[in-house]
Amino acid sequence: MAEEQDAENIKLEDKDTAADEAAAASGARKSDIEAEPEKKSSIVDTYFANGNRLLTLPGSSLVVNDDTRRLLALFADGRFLVVETHKFDGRVLSFEVLARKKKLNITKPIYISQNELNAIYSIGERAQAAAEISADTELDQLQMQKDFVNVVAQAAAKKVSDIHIIVADNTVIMFRVNGMMQTEMEYNKEWGEAFVRAAFASADISDSNYTQNEFQGAQKLGSTPLRGSKGKLMLPHNVLAIRLQFNPIAFGSQYLVMRLLYADDNPDGSGDLAALGFGEFEEDLFYRLRAVPVGLSIVAGPTGSGKSTTLQRNMIKLLQEKNYELNLLTVEDPPEYPIPGARQMPVTNANTEEEKAEQFTKALSAALRSDPDVIMVGEIRALASAQLTFQGALSGHGMWSTLHANSAPAILNRFRDMGVETFKLLDPELIKGLISQRLFRKLCPHCRMSVKERQNDPSFQRLRTALGDFGVENTFVRGAGCKFCGGTGVKGRMCVPEIILPDAVFLKLMIDGETRKAIDYWTSDLNGRTLKEAAIERMLKGFIDLDEVERWCGLLDQRPVY
């Protein structure tokens, strides 16, 4: 009954308005849909009247693959629509045979245009989404949006980086705090399903409708009310934005991950790198990279390693150092943090990954034609964006970006794997900076313990072997927790990097596959410092513990593996 009511609610009173909406939904001209007498009435009135259901929608009981769905549609009243250019397509004929075997009500085919079929599915999917929201649960959407804001507020109060919502037999909400996953709340399955739908409905940037069995991304901005809340609900004031990733998981379960981006991570807009954990050694290297007017600098690391924040702080610092006298453009999908003085270009009008890649390439091409001095590319994901980024550096611009790679040297291997030409990777005038980083948990200074209290632990023996008595005297480990750290023994996280300013010798060794020789050359001749060495320095200053160093860098008595 809910589906019937929703279909009725979609009816349009004016036929021309309905045709306009159908045309807009499909990308067709209005004249395309009004080509035949029967089509002069709106698609809604013609096909969806009286609660008539579209049986071939994704997620319906009638299983149809995507390729076949692009050719046909079957309604509950038996009307069978086929794209006129595929009258004799084997997939259409096979579907018709299958439908009759299942004893479904099916008429002779009605032939329509591809644009009209697209419009039918667009309207049908909107009706389906409306029906699911109203029929699957009696929970009021506004109340669920309030619950959404409350969960985010609880997370923001703890400076949670990510919220994980797992909906299976019940609903579990987990917070990632200082890199650690913690179970915070549990609810029933129905509440979780309604919560996920409300989260999707609240987003500012998303696909047109939520589909449980598809991977979908969305973003909610902190500057606007929750969509559908009639201006009543806002995110907590310190939340700049939320990135939402909706994932189907096995056995009909749902999995939503929300990345929280905070407005107060850089409250004075100073571009302060020391606040992130960078020391004088790394700050000097970053300064040298910002001073170079052309070439490419890349910040690498896994998801959640702080790459975007490091990039943002450097761009703020760059503008300040140049007295805002240069044109800094960014291309991001989507923009995460504001950079005062920069022109931040979002990637829009894209739903699928293919569309996003295409729009990202278009935005980057546009940036290169917009008289830039420096371009920051949010992330290099594929060869097309990599080639354009290198093109920008080759044409005399400063280029900064992020990349998923295991280490600073591995950035070159990642580019080779993408298909970037070798001659570009051998040019030190082109490759200016290779940076990799991780976020390490900081010890609570109030309850940390001396490593000497763990003398029977194998890690203690490795410490003594690697660093001797000096290491033993100056190393601390995580304590049991206290009131200052909420009983966790951890107080925030700090960035630990490795930064390479390569020359021709280093690049040649890496491209020739002589990784070990390249690392030795970097640390000796170029005065470089590996991630492990940078981590040990912070460990000996009491900032991070022995376990964190070994978690990210391998056992202390082993050489770093690249």
N, C-alpha and C positions, 0 to 999 in steps of 0.2 A: 504493500500500500504506500509506503514511503517513496518508493521509486516512481509510482504512478503520480503521486502528488508533486514530486520534484519535476517530472516531465511536464505536468500541467503548468507549473509555475514558470517554466521556461518559455511557454507560448508567447508569441509576440502579437500585439493587437494590429499592427500595421504591416502589410505584406512587404512593402518596399523596405521598411526598417529591418525586417527579418532577413530579406535577401542581402541587404548590406552587411548584416552581422555574419551571415554564413560566408559571404565572399571574403570578409576580413579574416575570418577564422582560417580560411583555406588558402589565402593569397590569390584568389580568383577575382576576375571582374564580375560585377553584378550581372552583366549581360550574359556571362557564361552560364550562370545558374538559371536565367530566365529564358533559355534558348527554346524550350518546348512548352506547350500549354500547361501540362501537368506541373511543370517546375515553376510556374509563375507564382504559385502559392509558396509560402515560406517552407523551408526544410522542416522546421519544427511542426508546423501544421500538417504537412504532408506525411511525415514519417513517424513523428513522436507523439501524435495526438492520442488522447485517452490512455496515456501511460504505456504506449507501445514501447517495448524494450529492444535495444540493439543487442542481439545474442552473441555477436562476434567481437565485442569489446575485449581488450586485454583483461585477464583475470576472471572472465565469465566462465560458466560451467562448460561451454562449448569451446574446446581447445583448438585454436587456430594459430599457426605460426605467422610471424610478422610479414613474410613475403606474400603469403596468400591473403592476409588481411588487407594489403595494399591494393588488391584487385576486386574485392567483393565485400558485401555486407548482407547479413540476414537478420530480419526483424522477427519478433515473436508472432506477429500476425501473418507470417509467411512470405512477406515481400522479400524478394531475392534480388539485390542490386549488384550489377557487374559493370566494371569499367568497359566502355564500348570498344576500346582498342584491344581488349583481351577476351573477346567472345569465345574464342576456341582454344584458349590457354588450358593446358592440361591440368593446372592447379585448380582452375575454376570447375572443370568437369569432374575432377576427383572429389572436390568439396561437395558438389551437388549429389553425387552418388552416395557419399558418406552421410549427408544429411537425410537422404531418403531412407538409408538403411537404419538410421536412428529413429525413423518414423517422425521426423520433424515436419511441421507444416511448412511447405516451400512451394512458391508459385513459379511460373515461368520467369526467366530472368528479365529484369527491367534494366535497360542499358543507360548508363549515365556517364558523365565526364569524370576524369580523375580529380579535378578540382572540387566537384560536387561531392564525391566520395570522401575527400579529405575534410570537407566542411561537416559532413554527417558525423564522422568520427570525432571531430573537435567538439561538436555540440554534445554528442553522446558521452564523451569522457567527462565533460563538465557536469552533466546530469548525474553520471555515476558517482563522481566525487561528492556532489551535494547529497546524494542519497546515502552514501557511506557515512558521512559526517552526522546526518540526522538519524539514520536507522540503526547503525551499529551500536550506538550507546545512547542512553538517556541523559548522560552527563551534559550539562550546559557548557557550550563552547567558551563563553566568557569566563566561567568558573575555571575551566581548564587553562585558559590563558593566564588567569590569576595564579594558578598553581605553577605554570611555567615561569612566571616572573618570580614567584617565591623561591623556587628551586635555584634559579639563577642568582637571586639575592643571597641565599645561603652560601652558594659557591663563591660569589664575589667577595663576601666578607672574609673568606679564608684564602683569597687570592688563588683559587683553583685554576689550573690551566685548561683542563678538559673535564667535561661532564659526560659520563657514559650511561645510557639508558638501554637496558637489555630487557626486552619483553618476550617472555616464553610462558611457562606455566604460571609464573607470577612476574612482577616487574621489579628489577633491581636497579638502583641508581648508585653509581660509583663516581667518586671525585678523584682526580689526579692532583695531588698536592705535593709540591716539591719533587715531582717525578714518581711518586708512589701512589698506587691505586688503593683506594679505601672505600669500602661499602658504607654508604651513608643512610639509605632509605630503602624500604621495601613496600610495594603496593600490590594490589591484585592485577591480573592481566588486563581487565577491562579498562582500569584507570590508565595503565601504560599505553594501550592502543589509542585512547582518547588524547593522552598527553602528546604522543608523537604526531597525531593529526593536527592538534592545536599548535604545536611548534612549527609545523610546515605552513599552516594557514597564517601564522603571525609574521612570516618572513617578508622582507621587502624585495628580495631578489630570489627567484625560484622558478622551477618549471610551472606550467599552467595548473597542474593538479598533482596531488600526491598519489603515487602508485606503489603499493607495498612491495611488489616483486621486482622493483627496479632500483638501481643505485642512483640516488639523486642528491644534488648539493644545493644549498641555499645560504642566504646571509640575512641576518637581522641587524639593522643599524641601531645604535643607541640614541640617535638624534631624532627618531620618528616614533610615534605611537605604534603599538602592535597592530598590524593590519587586521581589520575586523572588530577592533575593540572600541570603535567610535571615539577614538582619542582619549580613552580613559586610562590606558595602561602603557607605562614606559619601562624600559630596562633600568636597573640601578644606575645612578648617575656616574659611577666610576667605570661602567662597561661601555667601551667605545663601539664594539660590534661583537656579534657571535657568528662564527662559521658553523654551519650545520651540515653533517654528512649522514644521509639516511641509507642504511644498508639492509637488504634482506639477508637472513641467515637461515640455516637448515631447519626443517621441520616447521615451517610457517612462522618462525620467530622474527622479531624486528630488533634492529640495533641502530640507535641514534647516538652520534658523537657530536658534542658541541664544544668548539674551541672558543674560549673567552679571550677577547682582546681588550686590554684595559686602557682607559684614558689617562690614568695617573701613573703609568709606567715611566713617563718622562714629563712630569708636571710643569717644569719650567721651560721645556722645549730647548734645552741647552745642547743636546747631542752629546751628553756626558757618557763617554765610553768606560771610564773608571767605575761608574756605578754598576755596570754590567759584569765587572770582574776583570777587565783588561788591566794589565800592569803597564809600567812605563815602557818596557821593551816592546810590547805589542802596540801601544799608542804611537810610538815613534814610527813603526812600520806603516801603520794606517796613515799617519801624517804624510809620509813619503808617497804613498799611493794616491792620496788626494791631491798632492802637489803636481802629479803628472797629468797634463791636459788631455792626453790621448791614450788609448789602449784599454784593455779589458781586465777587470778585477772580479773574481768569482768567490762567493762565500758558500761553502759546501757543508753538508752535514745531514743527518737523518731528520725525519719529521719531528718537530718539537725541540729542535736544538737551538732555537733563537736566531736563526739566519735572518729573518725579516727584520727583527729588532736591530741587529748589528748593522744591517744595510741602512735602515732608517736613520740611526744615529750618525752614521758616516755622511749621509746625504745632508742632514741638518748642519753638521759640522762643516761640510764643504761649502754650503751656501754662506755660512757665517764667515768663513775664512776668505771668501771671494767677495764679501760685502754685498751679496745678492746681485752681483753684476753679471751673472751668467744665466743662461736659460736652461734650467734643469727640468726635464720631462720624465715622467714615470709611466710605464705600461704595466698594469697589474690586473689580476683576475682573482678576486676583486682587490681594490686598495684596502690595506689593512690598517695602517697608521697614517695620520696626517703628517705632511712634511711642509711646514710653512715656507712659502716662497717658491715651491715647485708646482708645476702643472701636472696633476695626477690624472692619468687617462685610464678609466675603467674599461674592461672588456664587457660589452653588453650585447643584447640581442642574440644570445646563444643559450641553447638548452643542452644539446648533446655534446659529448667530448669532441666529436669531429667539428661541430659548429664553433665550439670554444677555441679550438686550435686555429680554425680559419679566421675567426674574429681577432684572435690574439696576433696573428701574423699581419692582418690588416692594420691593427692599431700600431704595431711596431713600425710598419712601413710608413704610416702616417706621421709617426714621431720623427722618423728620419728625414721627412720632408718639411718639418716644422721649425727649421732653423735652430736646432738644439746645439748646446755646448756639451752637455752631459745627459745621458739617458740611463735611467735605472729600469731594468727589466725585472719584474717581480720574480719570475722563475723561468729558466730555460728547460723546457720539457721534451722538445723534439728537434729534429734536424732543421726544420723550417725556421724556428725561432733562433736556433743556434747560428744558422747562416746569416740571418739578418743582424744578429748581435755582432758577429765578427765583421760584417759589412760596415756597421757603424764605426767600429774601431779602425778598420782599414781606411775609412773616409775621413778620419781626423777627429773623431769624437771620443770623449771619455765614456766608457760603458761599464756599468756595474750590474751584477745579477747574482742569483742564487742557483744552486744545482744540488741534486741528490748524489753525493759521492761519499765514499768511506773515509777519505783522507785528502789532504791538500795535494799530494802527488797524484792521487787517483783521479783528480779532476781531468787531467790530460787523457787518461784512459777512457773516461766517460765520454769525452768529446769524440775520441776515435771511434768508440762504439756507436755513437750517434751517426757517424759518417762525415765529420769535419775533416777537410783535407789536411794531410800531414804538413805541408809547407806552412800553413797557418799556425800549427802547433809548435813549429820550430822557431818562430819569430819572436825574439824577446822584446821587440818594439810593439808587438801586438799583445802578447801575454804578459801583463804587468804584475798581477797579484793572484796567488792561489791561497785561499784561506779555508781552513776547516775548523769546526768547533763543536764542543759538547757542553751541555749544562750539567754541572756537578753540584750535588747537594752540599750545602754549607753546614758545618757543625755548629750546634748551639754552643756558644762560648760559656754558658752557665753550667752545663752538665756534661760536657765532653770529658773523656777519660784519657789518661796516658796509655799509650800502647803497651807499656810495661805491665799493665794489669792483664794482658793477654799473652803472657810469655809461652804458654803451652799451645798456642794456636800456630799452625804451619805458616800463616802469614807473617807472624813475628820473626820466624827464622829467615824467611825470604827478605824481610826488611833489613835484618842484621847483615845478611850476606851481601845485599845490594848497596847499603848505605852506611854500614858499620855503626859504631856507638853514637855518632852524630845524629844519624837517622832515628835511632831508638830514643834519644833524649828529646827530640823535637817533633815527634809524631804523636797525634792524638787519634782516638777512635770515638765513635758515636756512643753516647751515654744512654741511660735508661729513660731520659726525658724529664722535663720539669715544667713548672708553670709558664716559663718564658717561651717554650717551644711547643706548648700544647701536648706535652708528653711524647713527642716524636724523636727528640734528640737532634732535630734538623731545623735550621732557621733560614729558609730561602735557598736559592740556587745561584751559582755564579758561572760565568762563561769562561771556559778554558780553550784557547785556540792554538793552532799552529799556522804560521804565516810564511809563505815563500815569495820572495821577490826574485824570480828566476832569471838566469842569464842563458846565453846560447849553449854553454856546456851542459848545464843541468837539463835543459829541454832536450838536447840531443841524446843524452844518456837515457832519459825516460822514454823517448820515442823508439830508441833502439832496444828497449826491454831490459836495460841495465838498472833496474829499480834500486837495488841495494847500493850500487856505486853512486847513483844519483843522490840517495839519501845521505850517504857518507860525505859526498861533495858539498851538499847543501849545509850540513851541520858543521863542517870544518871550514871550507873555503868561503862560504857565504854567511858564516856565523849564524846559522839557523838553529831553531830549537823545536824539537818534535812535540807533539801533543803530550806524550808521556813525560818529557822533561818539564814542560810547563805545569803539568799536574803535580809532579813531585815538588816543584818549587812552592806551590800553594799548600801542599801537604805539610811541608817543613815549616811553613808560617802559621800552621794551625787552622787554616781555613777549611780544609777538606780532610777526610780520613783515609786511612790505608785501603779500606774496602772499596771506596769510590774510585781510587786510582786504578786498582786492579780490575774493577768492573768495566771501566771504559778503555783501559790501556793494556790489559794483559798483566800477567804476574810480574812482580817487581824484578825478579832475577832473570827475566827473559828480555831479549831485544824486541823493540816494536816490530810488528809484522805489517808490511805494506804490500 
